[in-house]
């Protein structure tokens, strides 16, 4: 569902109470909601934050109270929204004279009773602004030729790849557009996380876990990992090692378009429609992620909850190699970015058991030379043509 921006004046009146109630009603209906009291934190740069939230919203619900008539902040928010072409729905919380800058818009009257069905009907059900995380229309795939089984569950479409009795589940990731990188005021942010819009024009399949030691052993006939365990992620593997694994498996399974994910695909899948620092929200806990060296090791896959798209340990446990050569992000919107093939470094994403929380964020970028190996680096594989 799209995101709704609630604009209102904070004056401890019926208007502010109605804004809180609107938030609850919209969230209960499945909408994502931005309201400044829940979306801003100390230290945020207000204007850049509000601009970003408006750019990634589908509509604005304006709670009209007496103070709104003279509120410069609210006026600026509505002006920005109209410049972006967002629908603005005024909702009158009390009997006040409509400001001149609102009289061209049809309004809802909530002064006597709250007509929530009318508000829901006025909102865009599927329209998503250009800046939002939005899935493009992709036909639901039939069972792939390589799959031993496929189906649909609470996370979406899946297919299973079986090799020598070992099964890896893949999640179908639809094409879409999202914001890659982080806001300038995100805690733990690095300078190479420049926020920019990315469109992925092709759907792809992504393994729901990092590659396990059992998989590596079945394909390569050895086990380089330090923290041994069949269901533990294979680590101490370089980018070059991962490529060798992929090529060898492709030789043994005909027609398998196996590869590493691109960096953009990886972050898109990690975020799973979220724009918070983590797919679990603004913070993480030791019950959600293996991080901060509190266990002192990598643990078996599926030890922690999946993200909203059914992908496990996208934060922490082991860093994961991506296909891309490391490069600076472009400042402008891009489609299907592939990094810098000639770079001396390859991209790593997700953080590990060894890293603190800030280095396990959705936007975090690591890098290593293609031959670099250590006990907190592994990979997960993708399926699909570039």
ABEGO torsion letter per residue (X at the ends): XBBBBBBBBBAGBAAAAAAAAAAAAAAAAGBBBBBAAAABBBGBBAAAAAAAAAAABABBBBBBBAAAAABAAAAAAAAAAAAAGBBBBBBBABBBBBBAAAAABBBBBAAABBBAAAAAAABBAABBBAABBBBBBBBBBBBBAABABBEBBAAEBBBBBBBGGBBBBBBBBBBBBBBBEBBAABBGBBAAABBBBBBBABBBBBBABBBBAAAAAAAAGBBABABBEAABBBBGBBAAAAAAAAAAAAAABBGBBBBBBBAAAAAAAAAGGBABABAAEABBBAAABBBGGAAGBBBBBGABBBBAAGBBGABEGBBBBBABBBBBBBABBBBGBAEBAABABBBBBGEBAABBAAAABAABBBBBBAABBBAABBBBBBBEBX
